[in-house]
Amino acid sequence: MSANNSQLSHDVLIVGAGLASLTLAKQLLDRQPSLDICIVHNRRFPYPERVHKVGESTVEIGAYYLSNIIGCKTHLEQGHLRKMGQRFIQTQGLQGDAPYRELGLTFYPHHSTFQIDRGRLENHLREQLGKRVSFVENSRVLDMTVGEGQNAVSIRDHEGIISTRSARWVVDASGRGRVLMKQFDLQKKAQVNHSSVWFRVGGNVDINEFIMSSVQANPFADVAERAHSTTHLVGDGYWVWIIPINAQTTSIGIVFDNAHHQLSDMSSYPLATRWLRRHEPRLMDYLELKAFEVLDFMMLRNYSYLSAQYISRDGWALTGEAAGFVDPMYSNGTDLIALANTLITNAITRPDGMDLVDRINGLLDEVYKGFDYTHRESLGNFSRWNQIFIKTNWDSCFYFMFMCVLFMNGKFEDIDFIEKIHGMIAEFYRIHFGVMDYLRHADRGDDYRLPDFIDLARTIQDHANGSIMMSDKSNDAVEARLEQNLEILRKLAASITQSGTFDECFRKPELVLNAA
C-alpha cells in the first residue's frame, strides 16, 4: 500500500516506525492477516544502519520475542552479534596493568541474546511487512480525537499540510515523542533518579586489548569473545557501558545517579571524555590510543518516567518508550516492548479484547513498577564489589525464575492464568522488593571476601537461566515450576538478608535447589 492511497480509515494506526511499532505491526498481522494497518512516522525508509537509538542490546525476553514471535531468528543470527551476557568490571580510577575485578560468563548463555544494529533490524522488519501496511512517511501525528468506534488522527506532512485519518485503534509507538502520553497528561514520575550521556565510535572497542590479566585466578584470560558482552565498568554512583554493535561501531555510555554526579560535568563529548579520564582512565587511555572517529553524542537528563495508563477502552494504547522508560542497566527495553505488544495484540485481535483492557492496564502497571523498584537508588554502593556481586546476581535470578518463565513459556499473555496465580506473583514481588530495600540500606562491605574474578558458570544464576524453557507448558506444570522457583528465591533472599551466606549459595546451587 502506498502512502498516497485514498484509504483514510484503518483498523489500526500506529504512531512511529521504530522497533516497537514495526514488531507490533508484524505481530498483529501474524495473528490476524486481514487487519488494515497504517504506520505514520516522521522519517523515510530505509534507515541508516548506524542509526543512533537507545536499545542496542537485548536480554532473554526481548531476544526470544524478536526471534520466536516476530520471526527474526535467522536475521539476528546472520546479521547481528551474539551477546555473551552481562559483564561487570570494577576498574574505577585504575590505569595500566593495575589489578581489577570482573564478574561474567566464560561462555555464551543458554539462550541466544544479541547486540543489535537498530537501523539494520528495523529496515529488515520494514521489508518483512512489505505492502501489508500503509506507510505515511515524513509526517507527524499532532493529536487524536476519541470517537465512537473510530478515533480521528491529525497528521501534518513535511510541507505543513494537515490531513486526518481514522482508526479503530491508535497505538502510540513514537518513543520519547510520547504523543498520547502528552495529550492525555499521563506521565508519572519514576523513582529512578539517573541521567546518561552516550556516544558511538567508528571502530571495535575490544576490552581484551585494555582490560586483561594473566594471573592464574583469571578464568576469562582465554575467552576471546568476552568483548561481545554488554560490558559495565562500575564505580561510585555510576556505570559505563561498552556495547559492540558491529565490527565498525561501538556504543559507549555513562549512566549515573544525579545525587553523585552532575550532567553538566559531561554534557558534551569533550566534557564526557574529561570525566572518563578521571573515573575510567584505563578506557580513556585506550580510546586516545586508537583515535576512533566519534560518530555522535547524546544525553538524557532524568530519563525515567512511567505512565498512568497504558491502554484504553476508547481504542488507544502505548508501547515502547511512548509507554515509559525505566533504566538501561539490564537492557530490558525490548523486554517491555515484547510484554506490551503481546498484550496489545490480544486486546486488538481477540473477540473479548475490549474486556481485557482494565486487566491489561493492571498487569502492565505492576510490571513497570517492578522494574522501577529494581533500579531506584541502585548505584550508590557500586564502588563495593560485594554489592555489585549480590545485586546483579539476585536481579538476574529473579528475572530468569519469574518473568522469563512466564513469558517464554507463553503464560504472560494468559490473563486468566495470571490472575489465578496472582497471590504467588505478589509474593515474588514482595520478596524482591524486600531484597532491594535491604541492599539500598545495608552495609555489605565485610560479609565475606570475594575473589577478584567470578565466573558465572555452574552457579545458581547459570542454573536459573538454563531452566527457563519447559517442555510441558501446561498451566499446572508452569505453576509448579514457579512455586519451586519462589522457594529457591526465598532461600536466596534469606542468604542475603539474614544469614550472609549468599556467596556460598550462589556457588553451590544444590544448597538452595535441594532445599526447594
Protein Blocks (a to p, Z undefined) as FASTA:
>chain_A
ZZkbcbfbdfbdcedjdfklmmmmmmmmmmmmmbccddddfbdcdddfkbccehiaccfk
lmmmmmmmnopmmmmmmmcccdehjadddfehiahjbccdddddfbdcfbdcddddfklm
mmmmmmmnmmmbccdehiacfbdcddehiacdddddfkopacddddfbdcdfehjnomml
mmnopaccdfbdcdddddddeddddfklmgccfbfklmklmmmklmmpccddddehiacd
dddfblmbccddddddfklbcfklmmcfklmmmmmmmmmmmlmmmmmmnopacfbdcdde
hkbccdfbfbdfkopacehjlnocfbfklopmmmmmmmmmmmmmmmmmpmklmmmmmmmm
mmmmmmmmmmmmmmgoklmmmmbmklmmmmmmmmmmmmmmmmmmmmmnopmmmmmlmmmm
mmmmmmmmmmmmmmmmmmmmpccklmpccdfbdcfehiaklmmmmmmpcfblcfklmmmm
mmmmmmmmmmmmmmmmmnopmmmmmmmmmlmmmmZZ
